Amino acid sequence: MDLFNVYPLYDVTPVKALGAYIWDENNTKYLDLYGGHGVISIGHTHPDYVKAISNQLNNIAFYSNSIQNPLQKEVAEKLGKLSGCEKYNLFLCNSGAEANENALKLASFITGKSRVVAFKNSFHGRTSAAVAVTDNKSISAPINLQQRVTFLPLNNIELLIHELGKGDVAAVIIEGIQGVGGLDEGTTKFFKKLKKVCKKKEVILILDEIQSGYGRSGKFFAFQYHDIKPDIITTAKGMANGFPIGGVLISKKHKAKFGMLGTTFGGSHLACAAAISVLDIIENENLINNVNEISAYFLEQIKTVPKIKKVKGKGLMLGVEFDFEVGDIRKKLIFEKHIFTGGSNNKNLLRILPPLTFTKLQVDDFIIALKEVLADE
């Protein structure tokens, strides 16, 4: 049997990782400024994380959600405390796409409506409703296009008011900071008006923090820059440092009913042990403070690099934009300088998503390498 060939692959085979570094099968060392799509939050193979998972594996790894699992409550309590979202309830699942599926389903249950408003260049996942609210027709099959979705430009509140005024919208879904789309984001003025009109029209506001959450933006969730409270928050990537997990944070004003949502594997003992470890490490090592310190340093140092048009994003969720496509630069960074970076729908943008443990010396290494690659262009 062969693999179903849906991924264009770089010819690199990682076999070991530690902190912000990866080694391939030839023992070549790479600096990781991408974290596997922003998944690696506390650094690769953090010793406390490895210990927590190993200890849990020696006890019980999985049983169904038909029994008591105190680890789920511990995740909810620690997440609420660290994020400042105590006035939410938590539903655990397996991935970001699944988190968005459940958020959209819940919004439809609550409102009795089905149309969704999303935004240009959005990315919310590859499953049924999640891919329907993703602004990329090339990854939507005909079965996904049955969903009723309207895509609007970011920061145009008049168009949003017009659409919500039609009375048939169940939810507005928006990323705290766009990831795959290229690091664009709503302004504080837009987010505040968005929340106000959603409340007035009884539309559920879903904040997709799957990539921008868990401290990556310099706050626990990126929407917290705008002093609003969404109805639903979705999270996943940085939540368990590579162990599959997703979460839906639901305002306590929305009441649960048995059977409303469900999952086989979501919230397993092993997934919860991984998630608890990540929360503990973020808190104990003051990683959100580190994100802000390293982000400020990065933004100063990147000014010394020629040919850059602008830097987008916040914290350690950044996009370095040029006036030309960066595909060749990414390849040279990987194969000549042994540094991983990310791409996006914006072909002129390098996406920077290192672990939250990133250091100034590692920033310096990247800046030197980028200057050398650009000098060859």
C-alpha positions in Angstrom: 0.0 0.0 0.0 1.2 3.5 -0.9 0.4 6.7 0.9 -2.4 8.9 -0.7 -0.2 11.6 -2.2 -1.8 14.9 -1.1 1.2 16.7 0.4 4.1 18.3 -1.5 7.1 17.3 0.6 10.5 18.9 1.3 13.2 16.3 1.3 13.9 16.4 5.0 13.3 13.6 7.4 13.3 14.7 11.1 14.2 12.0 13.6 14.9 14.0 16.8 13.9 17.4 18.2 14.7 19.5 21.3 13.6 23.0 22.1 13.7 25.0 18.9 15.9 22.5 17.1 15.3 19.5 14.9 17.8 16.9 13.6 17.3 14.8 10.4 18.4 11.3 9.7 21.9 12.6 8.7 22.2 14.4 12.1 21.9 17.8 10.4 20.6 20.3 12.9 17.8 22.7 11.9 16.4 25.8 13.6 12.6 25.6 13.8 10.8 28.9 13.1 7.6 27.1 12.1 6.8 24.6 14.8 4.9 22.3 12.5 2.2 24.9 11.6 2.5 26.7 15.0 1.8 23.5 17.0 5.0 23.5 19.1 4.3 25.9 21.9 6.6 24.9 24.8 9.5 23.6 22.6 10.1 20.1 21.2 10.3 17.3 23.8 10.2 19.5 26.8 11.3 17.2 29.7 8.3 18.0 31.9 6.0 17.4 29.0 7.6 14.0 28.2 7.5 13.0 31.9 3.8 13.9 32.2 2.8 11.9 29.1 5.0 9.0 30.1 3.5 8.9 33.6 0.0 9.0 32.3 0.7 6.3 29.7 1.8 4.0 32.5 -1.6 4.5 34.2 -4.4 4.8 31.7 -4.3 6.3 28.2 -7.9 6.2 27.1 -11.4 5.4 28.0 -14.7 6.7 26.7 -16.5 9.9 27.7 -19.2 7.8 29.4 -17.2 7.7 32.6 -15.7 10.3 35.0 -12.4 11.8 33.9 -11.1 14.4 36.5 -8.2 15.3 34.1 -10.8 17.0 31.8 -11.9 19.2 34.8 -8.3 20.0 35.6 -7.7 21.1 32.0 -10.8 23.4 32.1 -9.9 24.9 35.5 -6.3 25.6 34.5 -7.2 26.9 31.1 -9.9 29.2 32.5 -7.5 30.6 35.1 -4.5 31.1 32.9 -6.5 32.6 30.0 -8.9 34.7 32.0 -11.8 32.9 30.5 -13.4 31.5 33.7 -16.9 32.4 32.5 -16.8 29.8 29.8 -17.4 26.0 29.7 -15.0 23.7 27.8 -15.8 20.9 25.3 -12.7 18.8 24.3 -12.2 17.3 20.9 -9.3 16.3 18.7 -8.3 19.1 16.3 -8.9 22.6 15.2 -11.2 21.6 12.4 -13.2 19.6 14.8 -13.4 22.5 17.2 -14.7 24.7 14.5 -17.2 22.1 13.4 -18.6 21.9 16.9 -18.6 25.6 17.3 -20.6 26.1 14.1 -23.0 23.3 15.0 -23.6 24.7 18.4 -24.3 28.2 17.0 -26.8 26.7 14.7 -28.5 24.8 17.6 -28.6 28.0 19.6 -30.0 30.3 16.9 -32.0 27.8 14.8 -30.4 29.3 11.8 -27.8 28.0 9.3 -26.0 30.8 7.3 -22.5 31.8 8.4 -20.5 34.9 7.8 -16.8 34.4 7.4 -14.0 36.6 6.0 -11.8 36.8 2.9 -8.5 34.8 3.2 -9.9 32.9 6.2 -8.8 29.4 7.1 -10.8 27.3 9.6 -10.1 23.7 8.6 -10.6 21.0 6.0 -13.7 19.1 7.2 -17.4 19.7 6.3 -18.5 23.1 7.7 -15.0 24.2 8.6 -13.8 24.0 5.0 -17.0 25.6 3.9 -16.2 28.7 5.9 -12.6 28.7 4.6 -12.0 31.1 1.7 -10.3 28.6 -0.6 -12.6 27.0 -3.2 -9.8 24.7 -4.4 -10.1 22.6 -1.2 -13.9 22.5 -1.0 -15.6 19.6 -2.6 -19.2 19.9 -4.0 -20.5 18.3 -0.8 -19.0 21.1 1.3 -20.5 23.8 -1.0 -24.0 23.0 0.3 -23.2 25.1 3.3 -24.6 28.7 3.3 -21.6 31.0 3.8 -21.0 34.6 2.9 -17.4 35.9 2.8 -16.8 39.5 3.6 -13.6 41.7 3.6 -12.0 42.3 7.0 -12.7 45.6 8.6 -15.8 46.6 6.6 -18.4 47.0 9.3 -21.1 48.4 7.0 -21.2 45.2 4.9 -21.3 43.1 8.0 -24.2 45.1 9.4 -26.0 44.7 6.1 -25.6 40.9 6.1 -26.6 40.4 9.7 -29.6 42.6 9.1 -31.1 39.9 6.8 -31.9 37.9 10.0 -30.8 34.5 8.8 -27.2 34.4 10.1 -26.4 31.8 12.8 -22.7 32.8 13.4 -19.9 35.0 12.4 -16.5 33.2 12.5 -13.2 35.1 12.5 -9.6 34.4 13.3 -7.9 36.4 16.0 -5.1 36.8 13.5 -5.3 35.1 10.1 -2.8 32.3 9.8 -2.8 30.6 6.4 -4.3 33.7 4.9 -1.2 35.8 5.6 -1.3 37.4 9.0 -4.0 40.0 8.4 -6.3 40.9 11.3 -9.3 43.0 12.3 -8.7 46.3 13.9 -9.8 46.9 17.5 -12.5 49.3 16.2 -13.8 46.5 13.9 -13.8 43.8 16.6 -15.7 46.0 19.0 -18.4 46.9 16.4 -18.5 43.2 15.3 -19.3 42.1 18.9 -21.8 44.9 19.3 -23.8 44.1 16.1 -23.6 40.3 16.8 -25.1 40.9 20.3 -27.8 43.2 18.8 -28.8 40.7 16.1 -28.5 37.6 18.4 -25.8 36.1 16.1 -23.1 33.9 17.7 -19.6 35.3 17.5 -17.0 32.6 17.1 -13.3 33.5 17.6 -11.0 31.0 15.9 -7.9 31.1 18.1 -6.6 27.8 16.8 -3.3 29.2 15.7 -3.3 32.6 17.4 -4.2 31.2 20.9 -2.2 29.8 23.8 0.1 32.8 24.2 1.4 32.9 20.6 0.1 36.5 20.0 1.6 37.9 23.2 -1.8 37.5 25.0 -3.3 34.2 25.8 -5.9 34.8 23.1 -5.4 37.3 20.3 -9.0 38.7 20.7 -7.9 40.0 24.1 -6.1 42.8 22.4 -9.6 44.2 21.6 -11.4 44.0 25.0 -14.3 41.9 23.7 -15.8 38.6 24.9 -16.8 36.2 22.1 -19.7 33.7 22.5 -17.4 30.8 21.5 -13.6 30.4 21.3 -11.9 27.6 19.4 -8.4 26.4 20.1 -6.1 23.6 19.2 -2.6 23.9 17.8 -0.5 25.0 20.7 -2.8 23.3 23.2 -0.8 20.1 23.7 2.5 20.7 21.9 1.9 18.2 19.1 -0.5 15.7 20.8 -3.9 15.9 19.0 -6.4 17.9 20.9 -8.9 20.7 20.3 -11.1 22.8 22.5 -14.3 24.8 22.3 -14.8 27.4 25.0 -18.5 28.2 25.3 -20.0 31.2 27.2 -21.8 30.0 30.3 -25.0 31.7 29.1 -25.4 28.9 26.5 -26.6 25.8 28.2 -25.6 22.2 27.3 -27.9 19.3 26.6 -27.1 15.7 26.6 -26.1 14.5 23.1 -25.7 18.1 21.7 -22.0 17.5 21.0 -19.9 14.3 21.3 -16.6 12.7 20.5 -15.0 9.3 20.8 -11.3 10.3 21.3 -11.6 13.9 22.5 -10.5 14.6 26.0 -8.7 11.3 26.5 -6.6 10.8 29.6 -3.4 11.0 27.6 -4.5 14.1 25.7 -5.5 15.8 29.0 -2.1 15.0 30.5 -0.4 16.6 27.6 -2.7 19.7 27.8 -2.2 20.1 31.5 1.6 19.9 31.1 1.5 22.6 28.5 -0.5 25.0 30.7 1.8 24.3 33.6 4.9 25.0 31.6 3.4 28.2 30.0 2.7 29.5 33.5 5.8 28.3 35.4 8.2 29.5 32.7 6.4 32.8 32.1 6.3 32.0 28.4 3.8 34.7 27.4 6.2 37.3 28.9 9.0 35.7 26.8 6.8 35.9 23.7 6.5 39.7 24.1 10.2 40.2 24.9 11.4 38.1 22.0 8.8 39.6 19.6 10.0 43.2 20.5 13.6 42.1 19.8 12.7 40.4 16.6 10.9 43.5 15.3 13.9 45.6 16.0 16.4 43.2 14.4 14.3 42.6 11.3 14.6 46.4 10.5 18.2 45.7 9.6 17.2 43.3 6.9 16.9 44.8 3.4 14.1 44.3 0.9 11.4 43.8 3.5 8.1 45.5 2.8 6.4 45.1 6.2 6.1 42.8 9.2 2.6 41.6 10.1 1.1 39.9 13.1 1.8 40.0 16.9 3.9 38.1 19.4 5.5 35.1 17.8 2.9 34.8 15.1 4.6 37.0 12.5 4.7 37.4 8.7 7.7 39.0 7.0 6.4 40.4 3.7 8.4 41.2 0.6 7.6 42.7 -2.8 8.4 39.4 -4.5 7.6 35.7 -4.0 9.5 33.9 -1.2 9.3 30.3 -2.3 13.0 30.2 -3.3 14.0 32.0 -0.1 12.2 29.4 2.0 14.0 26.6 0.1 17.4 28.3 0.6 16.7 28.8 4.3 15.9 25.1 4.7 18.6 23.5 2.5 21.4 26.0 2.8 20.9 27.6 6.2 19.0 24.7 7.9 16.1 26.9 9.1 12.4 26.1 8.8 9.9 28.9 8.1 6.3 28.8 6.8 4.4 30.0 3.8 0.9 31.3 3.3 -1.7 32.1 0.7 0.3 35.4 0.4 3.2 34.1 -1.8 5.3 37.1 -0.8 5.3 36.3 3.0 7.5 34.2 5.2 5.4 33.0 8.2 7.3 32.9 11.5 5.9 30.6 14.2 8.7 29.5 16.5 8.2 27.8 19.9 7.2 30.3 22.7 10.6 29.4 24.3 12.5 31.2 21.5 15.6 33.2 22.4 17.3 36.3 21.2 20.3 34.3 20.1 18.0 32.2 17.9 16.5 35.4 16.5 20.1 36.6 15.7 20.8 33.3 13.9 17.7 33.7 11.7 18.5 37.4 10.9 22.1 36.6 9.8 20.9 33.7 7.6 18.1 35.7 6.0 20.5 38.5 5.2 22.9 36.1 3.5 20.1 34.4 1.5 18.7 37.8 0.4 22.2 38.9 -0.7 22.3 36.0 -3.1 19.0 37.0 -4.7 
